[in-house]
């Protein structure tokens, strides 16, 4: 029996720090009950899986004791925060990884773009806080109830409930890893998912009709981009009615599933809780006949609006309702669907208070769950729904592991469903935010999670998309998803560069399947998260506690995004590894570092998990200081439950020194009856690369151990510029030098320029011609191993004259570039004019000013260039086809503001590719207008075949007097600004020098239009509440120019 304290101690006055009972209920697990605790108001616990039974009295030296209070009409439990403690967890939250000095509300909320309540409440509730002490030991606190509550972490940890008194569970452990295992013991661990759910997954709102779904599947296979799952959002349904199919869009769902299965894809289909109130609709009729609906305060069926219109909602607190709901999946899964997506289950109600049900709605309960209000059961509504959904899928396919994804959930809900972090934005901010969000979810017991790759709301720029795909390949749940009305977001939709980056990223994920699957098996066994914070590498290292850009995948692999800065590295030798051809040369791919003393298993590159075979495994061996390493590997059939009967395999690998220059790798099956071929090859990881052995089927493999060489460029220096015809000394410093047989200096074409066979390893390059050179150094050791140093960029000869002109006009109001151009002092009378060496303005110099960076760029090589601009506030980038001002045209802009280093917040921030000639001068102008707050403008370029980079001063030249722009006619004065964009209920449009404008949708239908006789600046507001969600275009005509701007409306 679940331990319950049924006695209500009503005779005791409730004062602080008084509790009726405390005890140990496990190894260093204590429970505390407040004095007036009534178990019927909060129990049974929906978070816990185990039954709490007293094992001992609370020790007298137990130092973590909560204080219970009744303050301001609310019950609180608080725990003083010991000095130096870092806190984590609290579930699905925005903000930093460390939760000190934060407050959140646990009230599951449909929170589009995380905008409501500043993101303080999202789709899930996890009343759990992890604390890590300065010495690396850890503790955790559970407020064991489901009522609406706040968590505030300041000098103490405070749970503030809008419900009755509640019990508190406190766990102590020697490390955060041990704490996660203790949490897993209490709330249960995630069942082992089907292997296919670990693959990459493609989604949008929505793919339709079924022919479009097939096109997407075909395109993945045609382009050789790994993918396992395609998702069906609500547009497959008949009028958004769940468990139905639109007969015009999806006339044959079974045939579609069969088509996908033939291409080794799985399908996941959305099912929401809102049931359309429509007599004759079988789900509504059954629910009404069975009395399955949530009731309002007057005990009538509660009706609220969701996608189908007026809807009733199943009362999942009732066992009969859960059984009925589970039964609805029988026919649905018979079409061949592989997984289910439960969305909108906070529950979201469009016309309800705070976009959900009234708090006094009635849930009638049954079994162990008592009848109570929605205020009590709101946070577990989604959890109870996915519990029933999972049971239904299991009953329909008893030989397959079910997969359910849920937007709403509660602490312990990992037992029933994976999750994603809801409707995020296509922005750099939300890409960066995704890592601490996923980490804190993982530290709250939900290991199978991830964000919408690319962002749900809005359309990412190509640069942002490539970075997100590259990092997204390492989320536990890896799915690309976007909203209706946005641009296509498949990997190939952004051009060849993004497609290539996506292919490499996903090939990396699929190569890591053996390692990743073992990490999921570990979380199934003991609750250890798949995705882990860097401080898990050494909980005693305080410097690692706040690292939230890099993360660990499993125990032995560190993921460092290319955009991360000043990453805190754990102690030890974390060697960089390459696992796919070209991955470390691709500018978007995160750096992968393997922990010393570890062995990581890799599989082959495959297009889906259906092709994955665990019988040919590459072992990456990264030895520690004793030349030893260890690793393991888990395998089973990938779907089904045979593993529960022993049909799995755990194989261990150990490496130890054998002589002076060899390692012995021993391979041993240690557990399970699942059989696999024993075919392996070994890759010995060093700082100079990976040396592979031949394939072997032996139980032990002897491999050569390469010597690790320290090698670095000494000359020339990174910023050196040489005159044409000058002799240039190239020098490499190596250690130990006696282990080097030669160093070859090669040009960017791979042609050997010199071969130096003895120290000092240097070469004098004589009479060098003008140009920009990329020189490689290829190092060969006495053991025959060869590795390359990073390329050295060498600039010879003058291209530009080393600078560009910056001009500033102060005391100009407004936020748009047009406000600068309209000023009477522009362009002839700037308040400041100076020559600068970078296309970067000073930061935060003031408010209400405009500036211009103007001059010339001189490309060092011919080819296709791309330009980027970033700034706060509005800014524009203009480029001429030559050095003449008359040929200037707008190539990029920031139509709002961006963060420093944020290059793809808006698609307009990057230009198209532009052909430029070596040595030719091109006029370039960056215009910037600052209103208030932060301010800067910055321009970069992407040279042919290279990454985005700063434009070196050697490729710049300042404005010369004869080319001075003496009027603003080179720049169109017509301007439009739209905000907010995307819009919901209202959109504001600012127009300057516009005489005619109209707004049309994708079909060409005109939604608004107007003519003006006065071409001055004006602003209008439009009500968009009744506009369908989607993409619209604002078409504006001015005196000399016309402009089109995309508008997105989402409800």
N, C-alpha and C positions, 0 to 999 in steps of 0.2 A: 504493500500500500504506500502511496505517496504520503510522506510525512506531512501532517497538517496540524495546525494549532487551531482547533475549532472554538476554543474558549475566547470570548470577548471580555477583556478586562475593563469593563465599563466603570468599575468603582474607583479606578485609579485616576487621579488627575494627570493629564498629559503634560509633563515637563521635559526639558531637554535631557538627553543622555539617559533616559529611563527606557529599558526594554524588558519585556516579559521573560524572554528566554534567549540564550545564546548557546551555541554548542559547536563542536566539530562534526562535520558530516563526511569527512574523508581526510586524506593526507594533506594537512595544512589548508583545509577548506573549512571556513567557518560560516555560520548563518546567524543572523541577528533579527529578532522580531521586536517591533515596537510594542509599547505597553497596551495599546488599544487595537491590536491587530485582530482582524476578522478574516479568517482564511477564505470564506465564501466570496469575498469581494475581490480577491486577486488570484486565488488558486482555483484549479490546478495551473501550474506554470506551463505556458506554451513555449517558453524558451528552452526549458530543461528537458533532457531525455531520460536522465537517471532519477531515481527516487531518492530524495534526501532522507537519510536515516542517521540518527545520532550514532557516532562512533566513540566519542569521548567528550568530557567537559572541556570548555574553553580554557586553555592554559593561562595561568595567572600572568605570564609575561607576554601574552599576545598584545601587540602594540597598535594594531590597526582596528580601532573600534569606532563604528559610526555613531554620530549623534543624531537623534530624531527630534524634530521640532514641528510645531504648527505655527506658521507665520503667514499673516495676511490671508488667512482662509485656505492655505494650502499646506499639505504635509511635505516635509522635507527630510532627507537623509543626507548628512554631510560627513566628510572625512577630511581632517586636516592634512594638507599636502606636505609631506616631509621635505626638507630643504634639498635642493638639487635634483629633484625628481623630474623627469621628462614624461609627459603623458601622451598617449596615442589611443587609437580606436575610435570610439563613439560612432562607428558605422559609416554610413554614406554621408560625407560632409564635404563642403567646399573649404577652401583655406589651406593653411599649412599642414604639413605632416605632424608636427608637434602641436598638441592641442592645448597646451598651457595658455591661459588668458584668452579663452574662447568661450562662446555660449551658443548652444543650438536648441532647437525645439524638436522633440520627437512627436511628429504628427505627419504621417505620410501624406505628401502633397504633390499633386501634378504641377511641376514647377518648370515650365518651358524656359529654356535658356538660363535656368537657375536665378531668374530675376526676382521672383517673389520673396519678400522678406529678406532681401539681400543674400539669398541662398542659405539662410539659417535652418531651413527645413526642406528636405528633399523627399524622395520617394520611399525611403525605408527608415525603420527605427531600430536602433541597437542600443539598449540601455546598458552599456558596457564601457568601462574605462580601463586601459592598461597603464600602469605606472612602472617606469624603469628607474631604479635607484642609481646613485653615482657609482656604486661598486658593481653594477651589472645585474644584481638581483632584481626581481620584479614582483609586482602584485597586480591583481585585477579585481574590479568591483562590478557586480551585477545588481541593478535595481530590478527586482524580479516581479514585474507587473507590466501590463500592456496599456495602462491609462495614458492619456496625454501628459507629457512631462517635459521639463527643460533639464539640460545638463549644463551647469556652469562650472568652469575650472579657473579659479583664480588662486587665492591662497589656500583654498580648500576645493575639494570636489563635491559638488552639490547637485543632488537630484531633487527637483521641485515638481511635485505631482499635482494634477487636478483631480485625482481620485482619492481613495481612502488610504490609510496607512499600509505600508508594504514592507516586505522583508528585504534584507540586503545580504548578499553572499560575497565574501571576500576570500581570495585565493592568494597564497604566498608561494613563490618558487625561487629557485636559485638563478634563473635566467629567463629572459622573455621567451626563449624556445620552449622551456619546460612549462611556462605559463600557458602557451598556446596549446600544448598537449593536455593540460589540466582543463582548459576551456573546452577542448574537444571532448574530453571525458564527460563534462557536465551537459553540454548542449548537443552532443552528438557530432559526428563527422559527416562530410559529404559522401554519399555513395559513389562508388567508382563509375564515372560516366562512360558512355560508349566512346570508343576511340575516335569515331568520325567527328565528334563534337569538339575535339582538340584541333581540328583543321581550320583553315581560314574560311570565312563565311561572308557572303555578299547579300546585301539587302537594300531596299529603299521603300519609301511610302509613295507609290506602290509600283511593283512590276505587274503590268497588265497590258493586253490580255495574255493568255497562255503562250501565244506565239512569241511575245516579247521575252517571257521567261526562258523559252527554248533558245532564243537568240543569245541571251546572256550566257547560258550554259555552253553553247557552241563556241562563243567567242573566247571564253576562258581556255577551252581545250585547243582551239585553233592557235592561240597566242602562247600556249605553253606556260600559263600562269597558274600555279597550284591553287585549288579551291575545292572545298568539300560540300558546302551547303548553299542553297539559294532559298531565300525567305519570301513568304507571301504575306503582305500586309492586308489591311481590311478591304481593299478594293476587289479582292477575289469573291467577296460575299455578295449575296443578293440583298441589296439595300442595307448593307452593314449588319445583317442579321446573322448571328453566330451559328455555326453548324449548318450553314447553307452555302451554295455556290451560285454565282451569277451565271446563268445559262448562256449568255452571249459572250462573256469574257472567258469563262472557265467551264465550257460545256462538258469536258471529260477530265475531271481531276485525277482519276485513276490512270488515264492514259498519259497525262502530264507527268505524274510521279514515275510511271514506268519509263518514260523517255529520259527523265533525269537519272534514274537508277542505271539505265543502260550506259550513261556517260560517267558513271561513278560519282554522281551527286546525290545528296540527301535533300529533303525538303522539310521546312519548318513553317507551320501555318498559325496565324494569329487567332486567338479566341479571347474575347473580352467578357467581362461579367454582366454588362448591361444587356438585358433581354427586351427587345422591342415589344411594346404593349400593342399587340395586334392579334385579335381573335382569328384563328385559322393558322397561325404560325405555330408549328408543333412544339417548339421549346416553350413559348409563352403559355400555350394551352396546358402542357404537362405541368409546368411550374405552378399554374393557377390551380389546377385540379389537385396537385399534391400539397398545396399550401406551403410553398417553398420560399416565399418572398420576405424580404426585410419589411418590417412594418414601421409606420410613423408613430408619433406619440399617441395618436388616437386609435391605434391598432388597426389601421387600414393599410393596404398595400402601399408602400412608398413608391412614388413615381418621380423620376428625374430624367433630365435630358442628357443623352450622350450621342454618339455618332448616328444611331438609327432614329433619333428623336426621343419621344417619351419611352422610358424603359423602366422595367421592374428589375430588382436585384436579388439574386439568390442569397438566402441567409445561411452561410456556411457554418455557423455555429451549431446548426441542427444536423445530427448524424444522418437522418433520412435525406436531407438536402444534399449532403456531400455524396451519399451513395447514388442519388439520382443524377447529380452532376457527373460523377465518374462514368455512369452508364451511357451518357450522351456521346462519349468518345468511341463507343464500339463501332458504329457505322462509319464515323468520320475517319478513324484510323484504318478501317478496311479499304479505304481508297489508296493506301500505300504511303500515307504521310509518315514521316520519320520522327518529327518532334513537334512540340506545341509551344506557342508563345502567348503567355497570359499578360496582357497589357491593360492599362487604365484601371488597375485593381487597387488603387489607394483607398477607396474607390474615387475616381474622378466623376464629378457630376457638373455639367456645364452651368446649370441654373441653380445649383445648390449653394448654401452658405459656404463661403470660402472655397467654392468649386468642389464641394464634397457633400455628403449627407448631413442632415441636421444632427447635432450631438445627442438629441433626445430620441432619435430613432430607436426602435426596439429590436434586439436580437434575442430570439426565444431560447436558444441554447438546447441542451439535451445531453444525455450521458453525464459526463463529468463537468460539462460547461453549463453554468447557471444562466438564466435569463438576465440580461442587463442592457445598458444603453450603448449607443454607438460610441460614446466617449470612451468606453472601456474597450470595445472590440474593433474600433477603427484601425488601429495600428496592426492588427493581426488579420484583417479582412483578406488581404492579398495572400498571406501565409496559409490561411485555411483554404483559400481557393486553390492554390497550387498543390496543396496536400491532396485535395480531391482529384485534381487533374492528373497528378502523378499516378494515383491509384487507378484511375480510369485507363490511362495508357498502359500501365502494367497489366491490367486485366485483359486489355485488348491484344497485347503482344507479350504474352507471359515469358517468351524465350528471348526477349530483347531488353536491354537496359533502356529505361525511358530517359528522354531529355525534355526538360521543361525550362523555359526562360521566363522570369517574372520581373516586372518593373518594381512592384511593391513587395516588401517582405519585412521580416522581423528577426530579431536575434534567434538563432536556431533554424532559420528558414533554409539554410544550405542543405538540410536533410531532404528537401523537396525540389529545389530549383536553383539553377544558376541565375545570375543577374547581370544587368548592365546599368550604367549610371545615368540613364534617362536622356532627356532632350537637351544635350549640350549644344554649344555654338561652334561654328566653323571659324575658330579664331586661335591665334597663338596662345592667348591666355588660357583657353580651355585645353589645348594640347598640353601645356605645362601643368595645368591643374589635374589632368587625368592621372598622373603618376601618384601624387599623394592621396588622391581619392581612392584609387585602386589599392594602394598600400593599407590605408586605414580600414577599408572594407575587409581586406585580407586579415588584418590584425583584429578584426571583430568576428572572426569565425566564418566568413564568406569567401572561400578561396577562388571560386569560379566566377570571376567578374572581369569587366573591362568596359571602356567607354565606346560610344559610336566613333569609329575611326573616320577621320575627315570632318567630324562634326555633323550634327543633325540639322540645326537651323542655319540656313545660309549656304553659300557655295565657297569652298576654300580656293585660294590661289594654288597654282601648280606647285610652288615651293613648299607651302604648308602641307599640301596633300602628300608630297613625296616624303617629307619628314614624318608625317603621321603614320603613313603606311610602314615606314622603316621601323619606327618604334612599336607600332601596333602589332607587328609580327610577334612580339614578345609578351603581350598581355595574355593572361590565362585564357580569357574569352576574347577571340580575335574576330571582330565583325565590323565591316564597313557598312554604314547606314546613313541615309539622308532623308530629308523631308520631301513632301510633295512640292512641286513648283520650283525646285532647285535644279541646277544643272546636273548632268550625268556625273556620277562619282565612281564609276568603275575604274580600275587601274589604268586602262588605256584611254580614258576620256580626256586626259590632260596632256597628251602628246608622248613622244617617244622617251623623253627623259624620265618622266614619272612612271611610265610603264616599265622601263628597265629597272628603276629603283624598286618598284613594287615586286617585280619578278624575283630580284635578288633577295629582297626581304623575306618573301614567302618561301623561297627555296631554303633559306636559313631556318625558318621555323620547321619545315618538314624534315630537314636533315636532323634537327634536334628532337624529333619525335620520340626516340628511345629514352632520352634524358627527360623530356617533358612528361611522358607517360609515367615514368617512375616517380616524378614529383607529384603527380595526381594520385598515384597509388599510396604515397606516403601520407598525403592529406586524408585519404580515405582511412588509413590505418590509425593515425594519431592526431590529426587536426593541424599539422604543420602547414602553413600557407605555401602555395606554389610561388607566388610573387612576394618577395621579402625586402624589407628595408635594408640598406647597407649596414646599419649598425648591428644587424644579426651576425655579421662576420666577426665582430668583437664587441659584445655589449658593454665591456668595461671602457671602451675608447669613447670619451665624451665628444671628441671632435666629429664622430660619425653620426651623432644623434639627430642632427637637423638636415642631413643629406636627403633631398627629396627630388632630385633630378635623375640621378642614377639609381639603380635598384638591382637586387639579386633575383635571378631565376633559379629556384632551387637553392642548394647550398653552395655550388661551386662555379657559378657563372654570373659575372657582373655585366650589366647592360648600361652603357654610357652613351646617351644620345649625343649626336654631333652638335646640337645646339646648346648643350649643357656647358656651364662655366664653373671653374674652380671646384671641381668635384672632390669631395673628401674621400681619399683612398684608404682602405684598411691596410694594416701592417701585413707584411709578407710579400711574396713575389707573384702578383697577379699578372700573368703573361697574356699579351694580346694574341688572339687567334683569328685565323681566317678559315671559314668552313665552306665557302662557295667561291668559285672563281670570280675575282673582281670585287668582292664585297668590301674589302678595306680601301679600295681605290674609289669606290662610289661615295660621293660627298654627303649622301643622306643616311648611310647605314650607321647605326650605333656601333661604337667600338665594343667588342666582346673581349672580356678578360677572364681567364681561367685561373682558379685558385691553385696555388702550388700544393702538391701532395694529393691531387685529385686525378681521377680518370673519368672522362665524359664520353659516353657512347653516342655515336652518330649513325644514322641510317643513310640510305641513298636518297637522292633527289627524286621525288615522285610527284605526280599531279593530284593525287588524292590519297587518303588513308586506305582506300580500297586496294591501292597498289603497294602499300607498305608491307615489307617483309622483314621480320626481325631476325632473319637467319644469316645476314651478312652485315656485320657491325664493324665500324671503324672506332678504335679506342684512342682518344686523345689523352696522352699521358704527360702530365706536368708535374715533375718531381719536386719534392721539398729539399731542404738542406741535407738530408740524409740520403738523397737519391731514391726516395721511396714515394709511392702513391697508391691510392686505393679508390675503387669505385664499384658500383653495382648497377644492375639492369633488371627491369621487370618486363615480363611479356605474358600475354594470354591471347585468347581468341579475338579480343577487341570488342566483342558485343556478346551479350548473354551472361549467364550466371555460373558457368562451369568453374570459374575461378574460386567460387565459394566452396566448391567440393575438391579443392586441391589441384585443379587443372590450370596451373599457372607456373611460371618459372622465375626464380630469383637467381641470377648469376652474378658472382662476385669476381672482381679483377684486382690483382695486386701487382705492384711493380717494386722490384728491389735490385740493388746493384749486383752485377756479376762481373768481377774483374774491374779493370781500370776504365774501360770504355764501353761497357755493355750494360743493358738492363734485361732482367728476366721478368716477363709478364706471365703470371699464372692465372688461368681461367678455370673457375670452379662453379658447378651448379650446386647450390646449397639448399634449395627449397622448391617444392612443387613437382608435379608430374607432367606438366606441359613439355612437349619435346620440340626442340629446334636444332637445326644444323649448327655446327660449331665452327663457323667460318668468320675469321677476324683478320684485320690488319691493324697495325699499331702506328700511330703518329706521335712521335716524340716532340713535345712542344718546347721550344726555346725562345729567347727574346729575338732570335734571328729568323724565326719561322718554324715550320713543322717538317720533319723528315719522316717519310712513311716507309714501312716495311712492305714486303710482299704479303699476299693473302695466305692464311694458314688455317688448317682445320685441327691443329694440335691443341692440347690442353695447356701448353706453355710455349711462349714465343720469345726467343732471344733476339734483341734488337741492338743496333749500334746506338750509342748515346753521343750526340754531337756536343762538341765543346761550345759553350756560350761565349760569344765575342761581344765586347763593348766596342762600338764603332760610331764615330760621329764626324760630321763636317767641321773642320777648323777654319779653312779659307775657301772661298771668299766669305765675308760677313754677309748677313741676310740683306742688309740695306745698301750694299755697295753698288755704285754705278761707275762703269768704265768708259773711257773714251774709245772711239773707233780706232782700231789699229793697235791698241794697248795689249801688252802681254799680261795674262791673268794666271796667278798661281792657284791651283786646286790642290787641297791637302785634306787627307783623312787621318784622324787619330784612332788607332786600334789597340786593344789590349785583350789577351796577350798577343803581342806582335809576332812572336815566333811561331804562332799557329796559322799565320796567313801566308798563302802561296802567291796570291796576286790580287790586285784591285784593278778592274777595268772601268775607265771613264767612258760613258756612252752618251750620245745626244738623244733628243726626243724621238728620233726614228729608230733607235736601237743600234746605231752604227758605232762601233768602237773607235774612240778618238785616241786612246792611249791605254797601254797595259803595263802597270807597274808591278814588278815581281819581287821587290825587296824594299825594306824600309829605308828612309822615310817614305811613306806612301803619298807622294805628291807628284804633280805634273805641271809644267809651265806651258800654258796654252798661248801660243804666240800669234801676234798680229790678228786679233779677233775682229771679225767684221761686225758692222752694226746689226743689232737684232736683239730679240728676247729669247733666251735659250733655257731649256730645261735639261739639266745634266744629271745623269744617274750614275751611281757608283755601285758596281757589282763586285762583291767580296767573295773570294774562294778560300776555304781553309785547307789545312793539310789533310783533313779527313775527307776532302772531296765535296763537302757541303758548300752550297752557294746561296747567298742572300743579297738583297739590294737595300741600300739606304734610301731614305726619302729623297725626292728630286730636289736639286738646288737650282733656284731661279737666278739667272744671271742676265743683267741688262747692260747692253753695250751701245753707246752712242746716244745722242740727244734726240728725243722725239718732241716733247714739249719743252717749255722754258721753266717749268717747275712750280706753277701756281695758278690761281684763278682769282677773279675779282669778287669781293663780297661788298654789297651795299645794303644799308639799313635806313629805313624811314620810321621815325618814332611818332608816337601820338596819333595813331590811325585806329579808329574803332572798327568793329566788325570782326568776323572770323574767316571770311572767304578771300581768296586771292583777288577777286574782283574789287574788293574794298581797297586793296593796295593800288590796283591799276587806275581807280577812279580818283585817287588823291592828286591834287593839283601839283604837288612837288615831284610826283613820279613822272618820268624817270630821271629828270635832269638835276634834281637837288636833294641827294641823299644826306642824311645827318651824319653818316659814317661811310667811308669808302676805304677799303684796305685790300691788300693782296694776301691770300691765304694759300696754304700748300695742300689742303685736303678739301674734298667735297663734303665737308661736315661742318655745320655751324656750331658755335658755342652753345652750350645747354643752359636753359633757365636764366636768361639774361634780362627778362622783364616781360611786361604785358603790353598789349595794344601797339604792336609794331608790325612792319612788314620788312622782308629782306629778299635780296636777289643774289644768287651765285651765278656769275656769268663769265664766260670765257670760251676756251676751245679744248677739245680732246683730240689727241693724236694717237691713233691706234698703233701698237707695235707690230701687229700681224694682221693680215687680211682674213676676213671670214665673217661669220654671223655672230653678232653680239646681242645681248639682251640687257636692258637697263632697269634699275629698281630705284624707287624713292620711298623714303619713310620720313614721317614728320608729325609734329603736333603744333599748330592745328593744320588747316588746309594747306596743301602745297601741290605744285605742278612741275613737271619736267618737260622741257621743250628741246628738240634737237633739229638742227638744220641738216640738209643733204650735203652741205659743204660749209665753208666758213662765212657764208653770206647770211645776214640776218633776215633777208626777205624770204628765205626758204625754211624758216623755223616751223615746226609742227608739234603739237602736243602728243607725247608718246606715253606718258604715265602720270598718275596723280594720286594723292591721298584725299578722298572726298569726305574728310572728317578729321580723324586723328589716329595715330598709331603709337605704340610704344617704341622706345629705342631698340633697334634690332628686329623689329617686327615688319617683315617684308611682304607678307601676304594676307594681312587682315582684309584687304580689299583686292578684288581681282584686278582693279585698275592700277595697282601699285607697280606692276611689271609691264614692260613693253613687249611687243612682239619681237621676233628676231629681226635684226637690221644688218644688212651687209655694209661693212666698212672696209676701207682700203688702208693698208699699211702706210704710215707716214703722212696721210692726208689730214688736214685740219677740218674739224667740224665744230660749228658753234653750238654750245650747250648752255641752257638757261634753266635754273631752278628758282621758282617763285614760291615764297612762303609767307603766310599770314598768321600771326599769333594774336589771340584774344586774351586768354588768361590761363593760369596754371602752368604746367610744364611746357617747354618750347624747345624745338630743334628742327633741323632738316638735314637729311643725309642722302647721298646718292652713291650707288654702287653699280658695277656691271658684271656680266658674265662673259668672259672671253671665249673664243671658239674652243670647244672641247674641255673647258675648265669649269671650276666652281664659281659661284658668286663671290666677288671679292671687292675690296676697296680699290678705287682708281688711283694708282700711284701718282705722286706729284710729277714724276718724269713724263707722264702722259697728259699733262695739263699745261695750258698756256693762258695767261690773263688777257683781258680785253685790251685791244689796242685802240688809240684815239680815233682812227679813221673808221672803225667799225662800231663806235659808240651808238647805242640805240637812243635816239632822241625823241621818240614818241612811243606810245603804247599800242600803236596800230598793228604791230607784229603779233600781238596777242589778242585773240578774240575776247571781246568784253562781255559777250553773252555768258551767263552763268546760271546754273540751277543747283539747288541743294535739296535733298530729301531726308527727312528724319521723323521718327525713327524708321529704320529700314533694316530688317523686316518690321512691318507694322502689324498691329492687331486691330484696335478700335478706331484709331485716328492716325492720320499722316499729315505732316506739315511740309509745305513746299515753298522754298524761297526762290524767286526768279529775279534776274537782273537783265534788263535790255531784251526781254522776251515779249513779243507781240501776240503770238498765237501758241497755244499748247493744248495737248490732248493726252488722255490716258487710255490705252487699249490693252486688252488681254491677249493671250496667245492665239486666240482665234480671230483677232482683229476687231472684236466688239469694242466700241467706244464707251467707256464708263464715265468720263468727265471730259469736258473741253471748254475753252474760253478764248475770246479775242480781247485784246487790250489796245487802246489807242495811244496810251502813254507808255513809252518804253523805259520807265524808271524801275527801281527796285521795289518789289512788293512781296508779301507773304500771304499764303492761304492755308487753311486747315480743312481737310476732307474727312468725313465720317466713313470709315471702311468696315463698320460692324457687319454690314450685310453683303460685303464683297466676298465671294468664295476665296478660300485660300489658294494661292497660286502666284504666278509671275505676271506682272504687268509692265508696260513700257510707257514712260513719260516722254512724249515727243514735243520738243519746243523749237520754235522758229524765232530768230531775232533779226536785227538789222542787217547783219553780215554773215550770220552763221546759223546752223541748226544743230541741235544736241538731242541725243536719245539717252535716257537713263533708265536702268532696270529697277523696278520696285517689286518687293516681295511682301505678300500679305499672308500671315499665319494666324489662325485662331486656336 
